[in-house]
Amino acid sequence: MTGGREGITIELGADWPELREAVGRLCADFGPAYWQACDRERRYPEAFVAALAEAGYLGILVPEAYGGSGLPLRAASVVLETIHASGCNAAACHAQMYIMGTLLRHGSEDQKRRWLPAIARGELRLQAFGVTEPQSGSDTLSLRTRARRKGGGWVVDGQKIWTSRALHSDLMLLLARTTPLEEVEKRTDGLSVFLVDLREARGRSVEIRPVRTMINHHTTQVFIDGLELPEDALIGEEGRGFRYILDGMNAERILIASECIGDARWFLDRACAYARERVVFDRPIGRNQGIQFPLARAYAETEAADLVVREACALFDAGRPCGPEANTAKLLAADASWHAGEAAMQTHGGFAFACEYDIERKWRETRLYRIAPVSTNLVLAYLAHKVLGLPKSY
């Protein structure tokens, strides 16, 4: 343990060792062959997600009063880091952890009692987050999905893209504009968050189409046409939805950064083991500085990024503002995992392209995080404007 900025305590060393060990044991049942088959067949890792849910890991942030473990974000961070360090991929279910914050922090007591116990038991999946749209992209405030009052409820029309896991989720958080952009004083006003029961809406007023990508990420387009929602589908106050999802976005960036740390450590473990064993010109290739130095630099970057992830977790769990730390963690960790992946590819040489070594799969998967859930350039723009006080560029 070490004292963090402004009295925040940052956990160092083997924090949550029992949790790491337990998650590692679970992941050991899902080795490279399992993930290679899912990747090859574009198959959802149903057995892996079910095992995580049964073990209670997907409900780790749900308070004990609602049937969950009631653990802090740092525990969730450790779970996701360990999953990725074991060679697995949590992308099929990680959203349930960071989406949870919007419902936990801003949902009504009735909403929490209705949904959270079943989510904690693994009976319901809240894994879809409908925010991004084809026309607006990262410009969230320009989204066009519209929710209008109708009788005692709402009717929604619009379209979302990059809504991952929508075909494998029972519930979806949906961000829609309830007041037209031209009628609000601030662009951040007039957006509202709704909890949509996809079991009822899918095939009727909601159509979900898969988007094929370079990785097995189960992302989709969602078309919404006359979706009727009850009044109690609204989370929090009407028009304050953008503020609510910011909590989830900070958690998302911290947890994705944790996955990147796990990926980086997996790459380093695999590359170093191969470099020690692979003999060319009568010597192990790990003796060559051309192999050593990229791996050593990736290690240093990974350890530095991990410290920022821990700081961001500590601030989030203390209820403190953590936007700069969450964004910095995401930036540094995504770069570290990509550099570790590149070093692992170069270390393995031609064998890196052989699927049986699993390097190429993880290399493709970790590349995503320099673009999503927020691109490197947007993080840099945020830090320049919010932290360094430079003029806003967008």
Buried (B, 14 or more C-beta within 10 A) or exposed (E): EEEBEEEBEBBEEEBBEEBBEBBBEBBEEBEBEBBBEBBEEEEBBEEBBEBBBEBBBBBBBBBEEBBBBBBBBBBBBBBBBBBBBBBBBBBBBBBBBBBBBBBBEBBEEEBBEBBBBBBBBBEBBBBBBBBBBEEBEBEBBEBBBBBEEEEEBBBBBBBBBBBBBBBBBBBBBBBBBBBEBEEBEEEBBBBBBBBBBBEBBBEEBBBBEEEEBEBBBBBBBBBBEEBBBEEBBBBBEBBBBBBBBBBBBBBBBBBBBBBBBBBBBBBBBBBBEBBEEBEEEEEBBBEBEEBBEBBBBBBEBBEEBBBBBBBBBBBBBBEEEBBBBBBBBBBBBBBBBBBBBBBBBBBBEEBBEEEEBBBBBBBBBBBBBBEBBBBBEBBEBBBBBEEEEEEEEE
